[in-house]
Amino acid sequence: MIRSVLLRRIVLLILAAVLLSGLLSSGIYIVVSQKMYANMRAQELKPIAQTIAGMLSEARRFGYANGYGVFALLDRENKSFLGASLHIYDEAGNPLLVSQPGTGPRENTDETAAIADAMIAEDVKRVLEGSEVSVARRDALSESYLVVGVPIRSDGDKGDVIGAVVFTKSMREINDTLGSLRITLLISMLIAFLIMLIPAYLLARRIVVPIRGMREAAHAMAGGDFSARAPETQKGELGELGRSMNYFAEESGKLEQTRRDYVANVSHELRMPIASIRAMGETLRDGMAKTDEKKELFYNNIVRESLRLSRLVDDLLELSRLQSGTEVMEKSSFDVREVMRNIADMYGHIAAQSGITLDITPPEGSEAALPVYSNPDRVEQVLVILMDNAIRHTPGGGRITLSSSPVTPPGAGGTLAVRVANTGEGISAEDLPHIFERFYKADKSHSGSGTGLGLSIAREIVRALGGTIRAESGDGVATFTFTV
């Protein structure tokens, strides 16, 4: 029993197509074959009628009395008329002879006139007017007949019309033949219908089974199980659909894991300053800080943790806006060297206090301005993030280098590479692929002073500006490069 609605419908559709095809083919063949068979019989009877008309035209010279001898001859040979009845008329339309297969000779009598069926009166009239006739008729009992008639002329193919030769042949033979053919076609169609049951079922099942697997996988994914996989071994569109669903499941699983990690990281980052603020607030509330110096220390720590919490929230909002694509990045032409000099001035004093040497290397070529088309505020924001990161990871006595060089001529629609490199511990091969991920820190305890969102924000800004950013490390030197 076929339980699947889709499987049942596909099987029924295939079988209905087979059945309809058989019925249409049978109907068309029966109609066409009936006309074709009638035309064949008409073409066979027409030369015989013409021969008889010629014989009677010659007999006219000897009078119709001699013509009766021809009638007798024709009546004896009526077996050669392909089972058709022969009707002969004079120029007035009076029947002279009716010869039916298997009957004796009959001449112009009242009985003969009665046999001349009114069915062919119209056709006889047309023949006596000089036309040849080949047409199908029905009598009063709705029996079909084939009528073939030719005129008898006084001088062979010329002269006046002096009579008519008409053959009438029952279509019963044709109908009986077609009836047998119809039964044969119906039986053949039924056999084909039964034979197609198994292939139709197997074909439909081959389609339905993968769809059922995809449905189950989709239900599992909707329930949050992104490990479920749809069958993808089928060829064609079903296989492509299965692969697409599996790709969707894989990406959704990654996204879900990222979301969970993101929530966990945000919770962790928020918990620390909130817990610190709460602990110091409770200490002050309980009067455990006895001296003014102790109270001031606690107040300063509360302010510092509040600022840290504020920075974290601001960074989260900034990253969310950048990733949503709603942040408008207006671009203009500016001198990138001027931005680099501003950054160097901003961080020169901080680097000196930490015993770090800060170098700025101008772009290759002349000291002239190097214009680029981008957003100067956002480019400066990226440099600030990279310089903050470099200051934190460069030990005393180390060096930070800020440099730029054309990748392709910027004036010709090319790009410029800006680099921030610092000496120190570098970036481990384990950390390098994840360095731009949210909340990722090489310090696994997350005890660093940053929020862990700076490099993620830098990446989103560079992407929004149409550039690229990458990190490299070697020989204790970490280098961040982005393009504008």
C-alpha positions in Angstrom: 0.0 0.0 0.0 1.4 3.4 -1.0 1.1 5.7 2.1 3.0 8.7 0.7 0.6 11.2 -0.9 3.3 12.5 -3.2 4.3 9.0 -4.2 0.7 8.0 -4.9 0.1 11.2 -7.0 3.3 10.7 -9.1 2.4 7.0 -9.8 -1.2 8.0 -10.8 0.1 10.8 -12.9 2.4 8.5 -14.8 -0.3 5.9 -15.3 -2.8 8.5 -16.3 -0.3 9.8 -18.9 0.1 6.2 -20.3 -3.6 5.7 -20.4 -4.4 9.0 -22.0 -1.6 8.5 -24.5 -3.1 5.1 -25.4 -6.6 6.4 -25.7 -5.6 9.3 -27.9 -3.4 7.1 -30.1 -6.2 4.6 -30.5 -8.9 7.2 -31.3 -6.7 9.0 -33.8 -5.6 5.8 -35.4 -9.2 4.4 -35.7 -10.5 7.7 -37.3 -7.6 8.0 -39.7 -7.6 4.3 -40.6 -11.3 4.3 -41.3 -10.9 7.2 -43.8 -7.8 5.6 -45.3 -9.5 2.2 -45.7 -12.6 3.8 -47.3 -10.3 5.8 -49.7 -8.5 2.6 -50.7 -11.7 0.8 -51.5 -12.9 3.8 -53.5 -9.7 3.8 -55.5 -10.1 0.1 -56.2 -13.8 0.4 -57.3 -13.4 3.5 -59.5 -11.4 1.8 -62.3 -13.9 -1.0 -62.4 -16.8 1.5 -62.7 -15.0 3.3 -65.5 -14.5 0.0 -67.4 -18.1 -0.9 -67.0 -19.1 2.6 -68.3 -16.9 2.0 -71.3 -18.5 -1.4 -72.0 -22.0 0.1 -71.8 -21.1 3.0 -74.1 -20.0 0.5 -76.8 -23.1 -1.5 -76.3 -25.3 1.5 -77.0 -24.5 1.2 -80.7 -26.4 -2.1 -80.7 -29.3 -0.9 -78.6 -30.1 -1.7 -74.9 -31.5 -5.1 -75.9 -27.9 -6.2 -76.4 -27.0 -4.2 -73.4 -29.0 -6.7 -71.4 -26.4 -9.3 -72.4 -23.8 -7.1 -70.9 -25.9 -6.8 -67.7 -26.0 -10.5 -67.4 -22.3 -10.7 -67.8 -21.8 -8.1 -65.1 -24.2 -9.8 -62.8 -22.4 -13.1 -63.2 -19.0 -11.4 -62.4 -20.3 -9.5 -59.4 -17.8 -11.5 -57.3 -15.1 -9.3 -58.8 -16.7 -6.1 -57.4 -14.9 -6.4 -54.0 -18.2 -7.2 -52.3 -19.9 -4.0 -53.6 -23.4 -3.8 -55.2 -23.6 -2.5 -58.8 -26.3 0.0 -59.9 -26.7 1.0 -63.6 -29.1 3.9 -64.6 -30.2 5.4 -67.9 -30.0 9.1 -68.7 -33.3 9.7 -67.0 -32.2 8.2 -63.7 -34.2 5.0 -64.1 -32.5 1.9 -62.7 -31.5 -0.6 -65.4 -29.6 -3.1 -63.2 -28.9 -3.8 -59.6 -26.5 -6.6 -59.0 -25.7 -7.6 -55.4 -23.0 -10.2 -54.5 -24.4 -13.7 -54.5 -27.8 -13.0 -56.3 -29.0 -13.9 -59.8 -29.4 -11.5 -62.8 -32.3 -9.0 -62.6 -33.3 -6.5 -65.2 -35.4 -3.3 -65.2 -38.4 -4.4 -63.2 -40.5 -2.8 -60.4 -38.5 -4.9 -58.0 -35.3 -3.6 -59.4 -36.5 -0.1 -59.0 -37.4 -0.7 -55.4 -33.9 -1.9 -54.7 -32.5 1.4 -56.0 -32.2 3.0 -52.6 -33.2 6.6 -52.2 -30.0 7.0 -50.3 -28.0 7.3 -53.5 -30.5 9.4 -55.5 -28.5 12.6 -54.9 -25.3 10.9 -55.9 -26.9 9.4 -59.1 -28.1 12.9 -60.0 -24.6 14.3 -59.7 -23.2 11.5 -61.9 -25.8 12.1 -64.5 -24.7 15.7 -64.5 -21.2 14.6 -65.5 -19.4 14.4 -62.2 -17.6 11.4 -60.7 -18.6 10.6 -57.1 -16.7 9.1 -54.2 -18.5 9.6 -50.8 -19.7 7.9 -47.7 -23.4 7.8 -46.9 -25.8 6.5 -44.2 -29.1 4.9 -45.0 -32.3 5.1 -43.0 -31.1 2.5 -40.6 -27.9 4.5 -40.0 -25.8 1.9 -41.8 -22.7 3.4 -43.5 -22.1 2.9 -47.2 -19.3 3.8 -49.6 -20.7 5.3 -52.9 -18.6 5.4 -56.0 -20.1 6.5 -59.3 -19.0 7.5 -62.9 -21.1 8.7 -65.8 -21.7 6.6 -69.0 -21.0 8.8 -72.1 -22.2 8.3 -75.7 -18.7 8.3 -77.1 -16.2 6.8 -74.6 -14.8 9.6 -72.4 -16.6 12.2 -74.6 -20.1 12.9 -75.7 -23.3 13.2 -73.8 -24.1 11.5 -70.5 -26.4 8.6 -71.3 -26.4 6.8 -67.9 -24.5 6.1 -64.7 -22.6 3.3 -63.1 -22.7 3.4 -59.3 -21.1 1.0 -56.7 -22.4 0.9 -53.2 -20.4 -1.0 -50.6 -21.3 -1.5 -47.0 -18.9 -0.1 -44.4 -19.7 -3.0 -42.1 -16.6 -4.9 -43.2 -14.5 -1.8 -42.4 -16.3 -1.3 -39.1 -15.9 -5.0 -38.1 -12.2 -4.8 -38.9 -11.8 -1.5 -37.0 -13.8 -3.1 -34.1 -11.3 -5.9 -33.9 -8.5 -3.4 -34.1 -10.1 -1.3 -31.3 -10.3 -4.3 -29.0 -6.6 -5.1 -29.8 -5.6 -1.6 -29.0 -7.5 -1.5 -25.8 -5.9 -4.8 -24.7 -2.5 -3.5 -25.7 -3.1 -0.4 -23.7 -4.2 -2.3 -20.7 -1.1 -4.5 -20.9 1.1 -1.4 -21.2 -0.8 0.1 -18.2 0.0 -2.9 -16.1 3.6 -3.2 -17.2 4.1 0.5 -16.3 2.9 0.0 -12.8 6.2 -1.3 -11.5 8.5 1.2 -13.3 6.2 4.1 -12.4 6.3 3.1 -8.7 10.1 2.7 -8.7 10.6 6.0 -10.5 8.2 7.8 -8.2 9.8 6.2 -5.1 13.3 7.3 -6.4 11.9 10.9 -6.3 9.9 10.7 -3.1 12.5 9.0 -0.8 15.1 11.8 -1.1 12.3 14.4 -0.6 11.2 12.6 2.5 14.8 12.6 3.8 15.0 16.3 3.1 11.8 16.9 4.9 13.1 15.1 8.0 16.3 17.0 7.8 14.4 20.3 7.5 12.3 19.4 10.6 15.5 18.6 12.5 17.1 21.9 11.5 14.0 23.8 12.5 14.3 22.1 15.9 17.9 23.4 16.2 19.7 20.2 15.2 22.0 21.4 12.5 23.9 18.1 12.4 21.1 16.6 10.4 21.9 16.0 6.7 19.7 15.7 3.7 20.5 13.0 1.1 22.5 14.4 -1.8 23.5 11.4 -3.8 20.8 11.9 -6.4 21.7 13.4 -9.7 20.1 16.5 -11.1 18.0 19.0 -9.2 17.2 16.8 -6.2 20.9 16.2 -5.5 21.6 20.0 -5.9 18.7 20.7 -3.5 20.2 18.2 -0.9 23.6 19.8 -1.2 22.1 23.2 -0.8 20.2 22.1 2.3 23.4 20.6 3.8 25.4 23.7 3.0 22.6 25.7 4.7 22.7 23.4 7.8 26.5 23.7 8.0 26.5 27.5 7.8 23.6 27.7 10.2 25.4 25.5 12.6 28.4 27.8 12.4 26.2 30.8 12.9 24.5 29.2 15.8 27.8 28.3 17.4 29.0 31.9 16.8 25.9 33.3 18.4 26.4 31.1 21.4 30.0 32.0 21.7 29.1 35.7 21.2 26.5 35.5 24.0 29.0 33.7 26.3 31.8 36.2 25.6 29.5 39.2 26.1 28.2 37.7 29.3 31.8 37.1 30.4 33.0 40.5 29.5 30.1 42.2 31.2 30.2 40.1 34.3 33.7 41.2 35.2 33.3 45.0 35.5 29.7 44.6 36.9 31.0 42.2 39.6 33.9 44.5 40.4 31.6 47.5 40.6 29.2 45.6 42.8 31.9 44.3 45.2 33.5 47.8 45.6 30.0 49.4 46.1 29.1 46.8 48.7 32.4 47.5 50.5 31.7 51.2 50.6 28.1 50.6 51.7 29.1 48.4 54.6 31.7 51.0 55.7 34.6 48.6 55.4 36.7 51.3 53.8 37.7 53.3 56.9 40.2 55.9 55.6 39.7 58.6 53.0 42.5 57.2 50.9 40.9 53.8 50.8 37.5 55.3 49.8 39.1 57.3 47.1 40.8 54.2 45.7 37.5 52.4 45.6 35.8 55.3 43.9 38.5 55.5 41.3 38.2 51.8 40.6 34.4 52.1 40.2 34.9 54.9 37.7 37.5 52.9 35.8 35.3 49.8 35.6 32.3 52.0 34.6 34.4 53.4 31.7 35.5 50.0 30.7 31.9 48.8 30.7 30.9 51.9 28.7 33.6 51.2 26.1 32.5 47.6 25.8 28.9 48.6 25.2 30.0 51.2 22.6 32.1 48.7 20.8 29.3 46.1 20.7 26.9 48.7 19.2 29.6 49.9 16.7 30.2 46.3 15.6 26.5 45.6 15.3 26.0 48.6 13.1 28.9 47.8 10.9 27.8 44.1 10.4 24.2 45.1 9.7 25.4 47.2 6.7 23.3 50.2 7.8 26.3 52.4 8.5 26.9 54.9 5.8 30.5 55.3 4.7 30.8 58.6 2.9 34.0 58.8 0.9 36.2 61.8 -0.2 39.7 62.4 -1.4 42.3 63.1 1.3 46.1 62.7 1.9 46.7 59.5 3.7 50.2 60.6 4.8 48.5 63.5 6.8 46.4 60.9 8.6 49.5 58.8 9.4 51.4 61.8 10.8 48.4 62.7 13.0 48.5 59.1 14.4 52.2 59.3 15.0 51.8 62.6 16.9 49.0 61.1 18.9 50.9 58.0 20.0 54.4 59.4 20.1 54.2 60.5 23.8 52.6 57.2 24.9 55.2 55.1 23.1 58.0 57.2 24.6 56.6 56.7 28.1 56.7 52.9 27.6 60.2 53.0 26.1 59.0 52.1 22.6 60.4 53.6 19.4 57.8 54.8 17.0 58.8 55.1 13.3 56.7 56.4 10.4 57.9 55.5 6.9 56.4 57.7 4.2 55.1 56.1 1.0 57.6 55.3 -1.7 58.5 58.2 -4.0 58.4 61.9 -3.4 57.3 63.7 -0.3 54.3 65.1 -2.2 50.8 64.4 -0.9 49.4 60.9 -1.7 45.7 61.3 -2.2 43.3 58.4 -1.7 39.5 58.1 -2.1 38.0 56.8 1.1 36.6 57.9 4.5 39.4 59.7 6.4 37.7 59.4 9.8 37.2 55.6 9.4 40.8 55.1 8.1 42.0 57.0 11.2 39.8 54.8 13.4 41.4 51.6 12.0 44.8 53.1 12.6 43.9 53.9 16.2 42.7 50.3 16.8 45.9 48.9 15.3 48.2 51.3 17.2 46.4 50.5 20.5 46.9 46.8 19.8 50.6 47.4 18.9 51.2 49.5 22.1 49.7 46.7 24.3 51.8 44.0 22.8 55.2 45.7 22.4 57.6 45.4 25.4 59.9 48.2 26.5 62.7 48.7 24.1 60.6 47.5 21.2 59.7 49.2 18.0 56.5 50.1 16.2 56.6 51.0 12.5 53.8 52.8 10.6 54.3 52.7 6.8 52.5 52.7 3.5 53.2 51.8 -0.1 51.2 51.7 -3.3 49.9 48.3 -4.4 48.7 49.7 -7.7 48.8 53.4 -8.6 46.0 55.0 -6.4 45.5 57.8 -8.9 44.5 55.2 -11.6 41.9 53.6 -9.4 44.3 51.4 -7.6 45.0 50.7 -3.9 47.4 51.7 -1.2 48.6 49.4 1.6 49.0 50.8 5.1 51.0 48.7 7.6 51.4 48.7 11.4 54.2 46.4 12.6 55.5 45.9 16.1 58.3 43.8 17.6 57.7 41.6 20.6 56.2 38.1 21.0 54.5 38.1 17.6 51.3 36.1 17.0 51.4 32.4 17.3 50.3 30.1 14.4 47.4 28.9 16.6 46.1 32.4 17.2 46.7 33.9 13.7 43.6 32.5 11.9 41.3 33.8 14.7 42.9 37.2 15.4 39.9 39.1 13.9 37.2 37.2 15.6 35.0 38.9 18.2 36.3 38.7 21.8 39.3 36.6 20.7 42.4 37.3 22.8 45.7 35.6 22.7 45.5 35.9 26.5 43.1 33.0 27.1 42.3 34.3 30.6 40.8 37.5 29.0 42.6 39.5 31.5 43.9 42.0 29.0 42.8 45.7 29.1 41.0 45.6 25.7 37.5 44.5 25.0 38.5 41.9 22.4 36.3 43.7 19.7 38.8 46.2 18.3 40.3 44.1 15.5 36.8 42.8 14.6 35.6 46.4 14.3 38.7 47.3 12.2 37.9 44.4 9.8 34.3 45.4 9.3 35.3 49.1 8.7 37.9 48.0 6.0 35.4 45.7 4.4 32.7 48.5 4.3 35.3 50.8 2.6 36.0 48.1 0.0 39.4 47.1 1.2 41.1 44.1 2.8 42.9 43.5 6.0 45.3 40.7 7.1 47.7 39.8 9.9 51.1 38.3 9.5 53.8 37.2 12.0 57.4 36.1 11.8 60.7 36.5 13.6 58.9 38.1 16.5 57.3 40.8 14.4 53.5 41.1 14.0 52.3 43.1 11.0 48.8 44.3 10.2 48.1 45.5 6.7 45.0 47.0 5.3 44.2 48.6 1.9 42.5 51.8 0.9 
